[in-house]
Amino acid sequence: MTGILLALIPAVTWGSLVLISVKLGGDAKSQTLGITMGALLFAAVTYFITLPSISALAWGIGIISGVMWTIGQFGQLTSVKYIGVAKTVPISTGLQLMGTTLFGVLLFKEWDTGTAVTIGSIAVASIIIGVILTSVGQKAKDEEDKKHLKKGLFILLVSSLGYIGYVVVIRYFEIDGWSAILPQGIGMAAGALILTLKSKPFNKYALRNTLTGIWWSAGNLGLLLSLPLIGVATSFSLSQTGIVISTLGGLFLLKEKTAKKQIIFVIIGCLLIIAGGVLLGYTKR
C-alpha cells in the first residue's frame, strides 16, 4: 500500500506539470531550463537534509538518468507547440506506459504469474486503444498542419524514449531513491544547458519555471521511493494516471481549439489509458 501511495504522488504533480509550465509562459527551452534548475535546487536541499551515501555508480547512473529525463521533457514541451497539451500528454503517457511495461516484463520479470500476464495484456491493449483514440480526428487542414502533426508525433516518440530510459536505468542498477536525487538533478540541469545554451534561455520564464521544477521533484521522489517496493511496470503506470489533469486543463483552461467529436475521443482515450495504468497496478503480487 505504501508503494502505491508513493506512486500516486507523481500522478498529481506530473499530471499538472505541462499545464502549469505552459501557464507560466516561455518557450520549450526556457521552460526546460527553469524546470531543471528547480529540480536541482530541490535535490540539493534534500541531499543536505538526508545526507545519503552516494556511490560512484549512483553518481554516474543518476546523471545519465537526469540527462535522459531532460531529453524527454524538452521533447514533450516542444511537441505542445505543434499539437497542443490535450493531445501531447495522453499520447506521450501511453508511449511511456507501454515502454516501461515492456522493460518491466522482459528485463525485470515483473509479470511472474498467469494472472499477471492476463491482466497486464488487457491493460496494455487498453493503453494502445487509448493512445489511438487520442490521436483520432487529428486531420490536418493544410500542408502546414500536416507537417506540424508529423513533427509533433515524431518528437513525442523520441521524448518518450528519454522518459523511459530515465526510469529504467535507475531500476536496472538498483540505485536507491534518496541517493539518485542529487545526481539526477545535476544530470537534468547539465542536459538542459547543453540543449538550450545557444538560444539564451535565461529569462523571466526560466525563473518562473523553477517552481515547476520543485513541483516535479516532489513527484520524482515519490516515484523513486516506490520503484523498489512495487516495481517499474506498476509504479510508473500509476504515476501516469494523472494525465486527465493536463488533458482536461488543455481543453478547458487553455481553451485549445479542438472539434467536439475529437474532444470526446480524447477524453475516452484518456480514460482507457488511466484504466490500463490501474490494471497494471494489479499485476504486482
C-alpha positions as a Python dict, from the first residue, in 0.01 Angstrom:
ca = {
    (1, 'M'): (0, 0, 0),
    (2, 'T'): (288, 239, 82),
    (3, 'G'): (440, 188, -264),
    (4, 'I'): (108, 257, -436),
    (5, 'L'): (51, 577, -236),
    (6, 'L'): (403, 695, -320),
    (7, 'A'): (345, 624, -690),
    (8, 'L'): (27, 835, -683),
    (9, 'I'): (219, 1148, -575),
    (10, 'P'): (363, 1199, -926),
    (11, 'A'): (18, 1128, -1070),
    (12, 'V'): (-86, 1465, -926),
    (13, 'T'): (237, 1661, -969),
    (14, 'W'): (331, 1532, -1314),
    (15, 'G'): (-29, 1529, -1433),
    (16, 'S'): (-39, 1906, -1391),
    (17, 'L'): (325, 1977, -1486),
    (18, 'V'): (288, 2068, -1855),
    (19, 'L'): (-27, 2267, -1783),
    (20, 'I'): (147, 2473, -1512),
    (21, 'S'): (457, 2525, -1726),
    (22, 'V'): (252, 2649, -2022),
    (23, 'K'): (58, 2886, -1797),
    (24, 'L'): (384, 3027, -1656),
    (25, 'G'): (492, 3108, -2011),
    (26, 'G'): (807, 3089, -2220),
    (27, 'D'): (921, 2856, -2496),
    (28, 'A'): (1024, 2491, -2455),
    (29, 'K'): (1388, 2586, -2395),
    (30, 'S'): (1329, 2838, -2116),
    (31, 'Q'): (1066, 2610, -1962),
    (32, 'T'): (1300, 2310, -1964),
    (33, 'L'): (1587, 2510, -1819),
    (34, 'G'): (1366, 2653, -1544),
    (35, 'I'): (1224, 2312, -1451),
    (36, 'T'): (1569, 2156, -1428),
    (37, 'M'): (1703, 2445, -1218),
    (38, 'G'): (1411, 2398, -978),
    (39, 'A'): (1473, 2024, -969),
    (40, 'L'): (1842, 2079, -894),
    (41, 'L'): (1756, 2320, -612),
    (42, 'F'): (1515, 2065, -462),
    (43, 'A'): (1777, 1791, -498),
    (44, 'A'): (2047, 1996, -325),
    (45, 'V'): (1822, 2084, -31),
    (46, 'T'): (1707, 1722, 1),
    (47, 'Y'): (2067, 1599, -7),
    (48, 'F'): (2181, 1825, 276),
    (49, 'I'): (1879, 1724, 484),
    (50, 'T'): (1912, 1348, 435),
    (51, 'L'): (2290, 1320, 363),
    (52, 'P'): (2263, 986, 181),
    (53, 'S'): (2572, 786, 90),
    (54, 'I'): (2619, 816, -288),
    (55, 'S'): (2843, 561, -459),
    (56, 'A'): (3037, 626, -778),
    (57, 'L'): (2785, 406, -963),
    (58, 'A'): (2493, 607, -823),
    (59, 'W'): (2658, 931, -936),
    (60, 'G'): (2715, 804, -1289),
    (61, 'I'): (2377, 636, -1342),
    (62, 'G'): (2191, 920, -1170),
    (63, 'I'): (2346, 1179, -1402),
    (64, 'I'): (2268, 966, -1710),
    (65, 'S'): (1910, 924, -1587),
    (66, 'G'): (1877, 1301, -1541),
    (67, 'V'): (2003, 1374, -1893),
    (68, 'M'): (1753, 1122, -2034),
    (69, 'W'): (1472, 1294, -1844),
    (70, 'T'): (1571, 1631, -1988),
    (71, 'I'): (1555, 1489, -2341),
    (72, 'G'): (1207, 1359, -2262),
    (73, 'Q'): (1081, 1682, -2105),
    (74, 'F'): (1226, 1909, -2372),
    (75, 'G'): (1066, 1695, -2642),
    (76, 'Q'): (730, 1692, -2470),
    (77, 'L'): (723, 2070, -2424),
    (78, 'T'): (837, 2119, -2785),
    (79, 'S'): (557, 1898, -2918),
    (80, 'V'): (298, 2112, -2736),
    (81, 'K'): (376, 2389, -2985),
    (82, 'Y'): (276, 2161, -3271),
    (83, 'I'): (-21, 1959, -3140),
    (84, 'G'): (-124, 2116, -2807),
    (85, 'V'): (-132, 1993, -2445),
    (86, 'A'): (-455, 1794, -2475),
    (87, 'K'): (-306, 1570, -2745),
    (88, 'T'): (60, 1572, -2639),
    (89, 'V'): (17, 1443, -2284),
    (90, 'P'): (-207, 1137, -2342),
    (91, 'I'): (-6, 1018, -2643),
    (92, 'S'): (322, 1071, -2457),
    (93, 'T'): (185, 896, -2149),
    (94, 'G'): (64, 597, -2348),
    (95, 'L'): (401, 553, -2518),
    (96, 'Q'): (582, 576, -2184),
    (97, 'L'): (349, 325, -2019),
    (98, 'M'): (398, 73, -2297),
    (99, 'G'): (775, 122, -2296),
    (100, 'T'): (826, 93, -1920),
    (101, 'T'): (589, -203, -1901),
    (102, 'L'): (782, -380, -2177),
    (103, 'F'): (1109, -334, -1988),
    (104, 'G'): (945, -429, -1660),
    (105, 'V'): (818, -756, -1804),
    (106, 'L'): (1108, -860, -2027),
    (107, 'L'): (1404, -726, -1827),
    (108, 'F'): (1283, -738, -1467),
    (109, 'K'): (1036, -1031, -1498),
    (110, 'E'): (765, -839, -1311),
    (111, 'W'): (478, -1045, -1454),
    (112, 'D'): (554, -1379, -1293),
    (113, 'T'): (210, -1543, -1287),
    (114, 'G'): (-53, -1634, -1544),
    (115, 'T'): (-298, -1391, -1385),
    (116, 'A'): (-45, -1108, -1407),
    (117, 'V'): (15, -1182, -1775),
    (118, 'T'): (-360, -1185, -1848),
    (119, 'I'): (-435, -862, -1661),
    (120, 'G'): (-122, -696, -1796),
    (121, 'S'): (-208, -785, -2155),
    (122, 'I'): (-557, -638, -2114),
    (123, 'A'): (-402, -327, -1960),
    (124, 'V'): (-157, -278, -2246),
    (125, 'A'): (-438, -328, -2501),
    (126, 'S'): (-642, -63, -2319),
    (127, 'I'): (-348, 178, -2330),
    (128, 'I'): (-286, 120, -2702),
    (129, 'I'): (-654, 180, -2785),
    (130, 'G'): (-649, 491, -2565),
    (131, 'V'): (-346, 632, -2747),
    (132, 'I'): (-509, 566, -3085),
    (133, 'L'): (-831, 739, -2975),
    (134, 'T'): (-646, 1049, -2852),
    (135, 'S'): (-498, 1092, -3198),
    (136, 'V'): (-819, 1012, -3389),
    (137, 'G'): (-961, 1305, -3580),
    (138, 'Q'): (-635, 1498, -3590),
    (139, 'K'): (-677, 1565, -3960),
    (140, 'A'): (-457, 1838, -4096),
    (141, 'K'): (-639, 2124, -4264),
    (142, 'D'): (-346, 2209, -4490),
    (143, 'E'): (11, 2112, -4565),
    (144, 'E'): (146, 2319, -4277),
    (145, 'D'): (-86, 2147, -4028),
    (146, 'K'): (17, 1810, -4169),
    (147, 'K'): (384, 1894, -4115),
    (148, 'H'): (312, 2011, -3760),
    (149, 'L'): (125, 1689, -3678),
    (150, 'K'): (401, 1465, -3814),
    (151, 'K'): (673, 1666, -3644),
    (152, 'G'): (487, 1672, -3312),
    (153, 'L'): (432, 1295, -3314),
    (154, 'F'): (794, 1223, -3409),
    (155, 'I'): (924, 1448, -3130),
    (156, 'L'): (692, 1269, -2887),
    (157, 'L'): (833, 933, -2988),
    (158, 'V'): (1190, 1049, -2922),
    (159, 'S'): (1095, 1220, -2595),
    (160, 'S'): (919, 905, -2473),
    (161, 'L'): (1242, 708, -2521),
    (162, 'G'): (1414, 963, -2295),
    (163, 'Y'): (1147, 932, -2025),
    (164, 'I'): (1158, 550, -2038),
    (165, 'G'): (1536, 545, -2008),
    (166, 'Y'): (1526, 781, -1709),
    (167, 'V'): (1320, 529, -1509),
    (168, 'V'): (1466, 201, -1636),
    (169, 'V'): (1837, 274, -1576),
    (170, 'I'): (1771, 359, -1210),
    (171, 'R'): (1579, 34, -1161),
    (172, 'Y'): (1827, -176, -1357),
    (173, 'F'): (2125, -69, -1145),
    (174, 'E'): (1912, -73, -827),
    (175, 'I'): (2001, 282, -727),
    (176, 'D'): (1839, 391, -402),
    (177, 'G'): (1587, 673, -444),
    (178, 'W'): (1749, 907, -192),
    (179, 'S'): (2092, 853, -349),
    (180, 'A'): (1962, 921, -700),
    (181, 'I'): (1805, 1262, -642),
    (182, 'L'): (2115, 1485, -646),
    (183, 'P'): (2294, 1310, -936),
    (184, 'Q'): (1969, 1319, -1134),
    (185, 'G'): (1928, 1689, -1064),
    (186, 'I'): (2281, 1759, -1187),
    (187, 'G'): (2222, 1548, -1499),
    (188, 'M'): (1894, 1727, -1571),
    (189, 'A'): (2048, 2072, -1536),
    (190, 'A'): (2354, 1978, -1744),
    (191, 'G'): (2134, 1831, -2016),
    (192, 'A'): (1916, 2143, -2023),
    (193, 'L'): (2219, 2372, -2053),
    (194, 'I'): (2354, 2170, -2346),
    (195, 'L'): (2017, 2172, -2525),
    (196, 'T'): (1935, 2538, -2470),
    (197, 'L'): (2255, 2740, -2423),
    (198, 'K'): (2276, 2871, -2781),
    (199, 'S'): (1924, 3017, -2753),
    (200, 'K'): (1998, 3225, -2442),
    (201, 'P'): (1706, 3081, -2240),
    (202, 'F'): (1793, 3268, -1919),
    (203, 'N'): (1488, 3493, -1880),
    (204, 'K'): (1190, 3557, -1653),
    (205, 'Y'): (1012, 3250, -1786),
    (206, 'A'): (1301, 3025, -1689),
    (207, 'L'): (1294, 3181, -1343),
    (208, 'R'): (919, 3124, -1310),
    (209, 'N'): (954, 2761, -1412),
    (210, 'T'): (1190, 2683, -1126),
    (211, 'L'): (866, 2650, -928),
    (212, 'T'): (751, 2388, -1179),
    (213, 'G'): (1080, 2205, -1125),
    (214, 'I'): (1026, 2190, -749),
    (215, 'W'): (671, 2066, -809),
    (216, 'W'): (804, 1796, -1043),
    (217, 'S'): (1070, 1693, -791),
    (218, 'A'): (813, 1607, -527),
    (219, 'G'): (661, 1357, -772),
    (220, 'N'): (1002, 1226, -874),
    (221, 'L'): (1088, 1147, -512),
    (222, 'G'): (760, 956, -477),
    (223, 'L'): (838, 752, -789),
    (224, 'L'): (1198, 673, -690),
    (225, 'L'): (1089, 551, -348),
    (226, 'S'): (810, 338, -497),
    (227, 'L'): (1029, 161, -758),
    (228, 'P'): (1189, -94, -522),
    (229, 'L'): (855, -152, -346),
    (230, 'I'): (622, -228, -637),
    (231, 'G'): (844, -241, -949),
    (232, 'V'): (880, -39, -1269),
    (233, 'A'): (566, -154, -1453),
    (234, 'T'): (335, -81, -1159),
    (235, 'S'): (493, 231, -1009),
    (236, 'F'): (543, 415, -1337),
    (237, 'S'): (197, 317, -1461),
    (238, 'L'): (26, 453, -1151),
    (239, 'S'): (237, 769, -1167),
    (240, 'Q'): (98, 845, -1513),
    (241, 'T'): (-273, 825, -1429),
    (242, 'G'): (-284, 1200, -1364),
    (243, 'I'): (-295, 1275, -1737),
    (244, 'V'): (-662, 1365, -1702),
    (245, 'I'): (-548, 1685, -1523),
    (246, 'S'): (-334, 1815, -1809),
    (247, 'T'): (-561, 1684, -2082),
    (248, 'L'): (-878, 1845, -1950),
    (249, 'G'): (-677, 2151, -1850),
    (250, 'G'): (-555, 2189, -2207),
    (251, 'L'): (-907, 2157, -2343),
    (252, 'F'): (-1092, 2379, -2096),
    (253, 'L'): (-839, 2603, -1918),
    (254, 'L'): (-603, 2674, -2207),
    (255, 'K'): (-901, 2653, -2446),
    (256, 'E'): (-709, 2469, -2717),
    (257, 'K'): (-901, 2458, -3043),
    (258, 'T'): (-1046, 2110, -3082),
    (259, 'A'): (-1357, 1981, -3255),
    (260, 'K'): (-1636, 1847, -3030),
    (261, 'K'): (-1605, 1498, -3176),
    (262, 'Q'): (-1232, 1499, -3113),
    (263, 'I'): (-1279, 1614, -2752),
    (264, 'I'): (-1493, 1305, -2692),
    (265, 'F'): (-1226, 1079, -2844),
    (266, 'V'): (-952, 1243, -2636),
    (267, 'I'): (-1147, 1203, -2310),
    (268, 'I'): (-1235, 839, -2383),
    (269, 'G'): (-872, 775, -2479),
    (270, 'C'): (-753, 927, -2150),
    (271, 'L'): (-993, 712, -1950),
    (272, 'L'): (-869, 398, -2128),
    (273, 'I'): (-506, 491, -2061),
    (274, 'I'): (-588, 551, -1694),
    (275, 'A'): (-778, 220, -1678),
    (276, 'G'): (-476, 46, -1830),
    (277, 'G'): (-247, 209, -1575),
    (278, 'V'): (-468, 99, -1287),
    (279, 'L'): (-486, -259, -1422),
    (280, 'L'): (-108, -268, -1444),
    (281, 'G'): (-108, -192, -1073),
    (282, 'Y'): (-279, -526, -1013),
    (283, 'T'): (-6, -721, -1192),
    (284, 'K'): (222, -689, -890),
    (285, 'R'): (179, -963, -633),
}
